[in-house]
Amino acid sequence: MDPWSQMLISAVATVAPRVVSVTAVDPRKQQAAVGTGFCVDGRHVLTHSPLYTPGDSLSVMFHDGQRFEAEVAAADALYYLALLRLRGEVSLPPPDLIPPADLRPGLVVAALGNQFGMECGVTLGVVSAPDRTIYRPERFPVDGLVLTDAAIHLGNIGGPLITLEGALAGINGIPYGNGLNLCVNASVVMRLVAQMLRYGRATHPWLGFSGQTEVVPPAMALLLELPVRRGIAVADVAPGGPGERAGVRPFDMVVRLDDKPVDTLGAVRQGLAGYRPGESAVLTVLRGSELRALEMPVEEMPRLAASPWTDA
């Protein structure tokens, strides 16, 4: 057998015990929906929330035949993910995660899923882009998305996207277009899970300003000893928004959030997402020839549509 196939088969065997079938039965209509989930610890499974509706009876089946009833512990309305709590416990070590620096274009990845409740299936592809932002029809930005040509379909949405070493690269999202598909970056997934377990919901901040990536003038970067060569040129600041309250102005160039360089709006939002609403972070902007440190408040996206599980 060729080495590539051996690596893939070994990776699938490593991760398959975490890939589960989730069945939702509507007791009123006597209808059932079957999807894929990924076990993040001994008691919790992450899955795709739109496949199910509040009031459904949920059960989770593992590859070895173990079956548990489950309930919704929390849900995320932005990424369409539901975290299920098992009425029981399995013995599994923490999942291996790909180091963020290793998630790069060209990385070979595989999407796993239990198609229609059957044995774990696999599709293969490469990472086209590791950290993209798309906008939902309501204009909500969704950051930290992996673009891949590994096939995503109804059978593996909610399942894991893995490397050939068996490390988690993301959670399978939805078909996108032109042969590319969307997955949620593993680092974003684990942040969502940690916040949902601790607080019942994840943080999704908004900025209240817009802009685009531009190169910092080399002479200015040298003069100010900036550790970055790119930043976000602010084009517009929304009245009454967090950016305006922080003191952000049009034509500012955002270069850092706390101690981390940032050069996209998505990077700023992802940095703020590690905080809770009501807290603040330090946003460093280049204004003219001067660096200014601004206190950026963390606020939830206004009008974020509730998940169907929120009121369950």
SVG drawing of the C-alpha trace seen along z (x, -y; Angstrom):
<svg xmlns="http://www.w3.org/2000/svg" viewBox="-48 -63 62 65">
<polyline fill="none" stroke="black" stroke-width="0.4" points="0.0,0.0 1.3,-3.5 2.5,-5.7 -0.2,-8.4 -3.0,-5.8 -1.4,-4.3 -1.3,-7.8 -4.9,-8.5 -6.2,-5.2 -4.2,-5.6 -5.6,-9.1 -9.2,-8.0 -8.8,-5.1 -7.5,-7.5 -10.3,-10.0 -13.2,-7.7 -14.1,-6.9 -15.0,-10.6 -17.2,-10.7 -20.8,-10.0 -24.2,-9.7 -26.8,-12.1 -30.5,-11.2 -33.2,-13.7 -36.8,-12.5 -39.7,-14.9 -42.3,-13.3 -45.1,-15.3 -44.5,-14.5 -42.9,-11.1 -40.0,-12.1 -36.3,-11.6 -33.2,-13.5 -29.8,-12.0 -26.5,-13.9 -22.9,-13.8 -21.2,-15.0 -17.8,-15.2 -17.1,-14.2 -15.0,-17.0 -14.8,-15.4 -16.3,-12.5 -19.7,-14.1 -20.1,-16.6 -20.7,-16.4 -20.5,-19.2 -22.9,-19.1 -24.7,-21.2 -27.7,-22.9 -29.9,-23.5 -30.4,-19.8 -32.6,-19.6 -35.4,-21.6 -36.3,-22.3 -38.4,-19.6 -36.7,-16.8 -35.6,-13.7 -31.8,-13.4 -29.6,-10.4 -25.9,-9.9 -24.4,-6.6 -20.6,-5.9 -18.8,-3.8 -18.6,-0.9 -22.4,-0.8 -22.7,-2.7 -25.8,-4.9 -26.7,-7.7 -29.6,-10.0 -28.5,-13.7 -29.7,-17.2 -28.7,-20.6 -26.2,-22.2 -25.7,-25.3 -25.8,-26.6 -24.1,-29.2 -26.3,-31.2 -23.4,-32.6 -21.7,-29.4 -24.8,-27.2 -23.3,-24.8 -25.0,-23.0 -23.2,-21.5 -24.9,-18.3 -24.5,-16.9 -24.6,-13.1 -26.7,-11.4 -23.7,-9.2 -20.0,-9.3 -17.3,-7.8 -13.6,-7.4 -11.7,-9.4 -8.6,-11.5 -8.6,-15.2 -8.6,-15.6 -5.3,-16.6 -5.4,-20.0 -3.4,-21.3 -1.0,-24.1 -2.5,-27.3 0.8,-28.0 0.5,-24.7 -2.9,-25.3 -1.7,-26.7 -2.8,-26.6 -1.9,-23.3 -2.2,-21.3 -3.8,-17.9 -7.0,-17.4 -9.8,-14.8 -13.5,-15.4 -15.1,-12.7 -18.8,-12.0 -21.3,-9.3 -23.3,-9.5 -27.0,-8.7 -26.0,-7.1 -23.8,-4.5 -20.1,-3.8 -17.7,-6.7 -17.0,-8.0 -14.0,-10.1 -13.5,-12.8 -10.0,-14.2 -8.8,-17.6 -6.4,-20.4 -6.8,-23.7 -7.3,-26.6 -7.4,-29.3 -7.1,-28.8 -8.7,-31.9 -11.4,-33.6 -14.3,-35.8 -17.6,-35.6 -20.8,-37.6 -24.1,-36.0 -27.1,-37.5 -27.9,-39.6 -24.4,-41.1 -23.0,-39.3 -19.3,-38.6 -18.3,-35.0 -14.5,-34.8 -12.1,-31.9 -13.4,-29.8 -11.3,-27.2 -11.8,-26.9 -11.2,-23.4 -12.0,-21.3 -12.6,-18.3 -16.2,-17.5 -18.8,-18.7 -22.3,-17.3 -25.3,-16.5 -23.7,-13.3 -20.6,-14.9 -21.7,-18.4 -20.8,-18.7 -18.0,-16.1 -14.3,-16.8 -11.8,-18.1 -8.5,-16.4 -4.9,-16.3 -3.0,-13.2 -1.6,-13.0 -5.2,-12.8 -5.2,-16.3 -8.4,-18.4 -8.2,-21.2 -11.8,-22.2 -15.5,-21.2 -17.2,-20.7 -19.6,-23.5 -21.4,-23.9 -20.8,-23.7 -19.7,-27.1 -19.2,-27.3 -16.8,-26.6 -15.8,-23.3 -14.9,-24.9 -16.5,-24.2 -16.5,-25.9 -15.3,-24.6 -14.9,-26.3 -11.2,-26.6 -10.2,-24.3 -9.0,-27.2 -12.3,-28.9 -14.2,-25.7 -12.3,-25.1 -12.9,-28.7 -16.6,-28.4 -16.8,-25.1 -14.9,-26.5 -17.1,-29.6 -20.3,-27.7 -19.3,-25.3 -18.4,-28.0 -20.9,-30.8 -23.6,-29.1 -22.8,-31.1 -19.8,-32.3 -18.7,-35.9 -19.2,-37.5 -18.0,-41.1 -18.6,-43.9 -16.3,-46.7 -18.4,-49.6 -15.8,-50.6 -14.8,-49.4 -11.6,-49.4 -9.2,-47.5 -5.7,-46.1 -2.9,-48.5 0.8,-48.6 2.3,-50.8 4.6,-53.3 8.1,-51.9 9.6,-55.1 6.9,-55.4 7.3,-51.8 11.1,-52.4 10.6,-55.7 8.2,-54.2 10.0,-50.9 6.8,-49.1 6.9,-45.3 4.3,-45.2 4.3,-46.2 0.6,-46.1 -2.5,-47.4 -6.1,-48.3 -6.9,-51.6 -10.1,-52.8 -12.6,-54.0 -15.8,-54.6 -16.8,-54.7 -20.4,-53.9 -22.0,-56.5 -22.5,-55.2 -20.6,-52.0 -17.7,-50.5 -15.1,-52.0 -16.4,-55.5 -16.5,-55.1 -12.9,-53.8 -11.9,-56.9 -11.2,-55.3 -11.3,-57.9 -11.5,-57.6 -7.9,-57.4 -6.5,-55.8 -4.5,-52.7 -5.1,-49.9 -1.9,-47.9 -2.2,-46.0 -4.8,-44.5 -3.2,-44.2 0.3,-42.9 -0.7,-41.0 -0.3,-42.6 -3.5,-42.7 -4.0,-43.5 -7.6,-42.4 -11.0,-43.2 -11.5,-39.5 -8.2,-39.3 -9.5,-42.1 -12.8,-40.5 -11.2,-37.1 -8.9,-38.7 -11.9,-40.5 -13.8,-37.2 -11.5,-35.9 -13.1,-38.5 -16.5,-38.7 -19.0,-41.5 -18.4,-44.5 -14.6,-43.9 -12.1,-45.8 -8.9,-45.4 -6.1,-47.8 -6.3,-48.8 -3.2,-50.5 -3.7,-52.9 -1.3,-54.9 -2.7,-58.4 -0.6,-60.7 2.9,-60.1 1.8,-59.1 0.8,-55.7 -2.2,-55.9 -3.5,-53.2 -7.3,-53.1 -9.5,-51.2 -11.8,-49.1 -15.0,-47.9 -16.2,-44.4 -19.9,-44.3 -22.0,-41.6 -23.1,-41.9 -26.4,-43.7 -29.4,-41.9 -27.6,-38.5 -30.4,-36.1 -31.1,-33.6 -30.3,-30.0 -33.5,-27.7 -32.0,-26.1 -31.7,-29.4 -35.2,-29.3 -35.4,-25.5"/>
</svg>
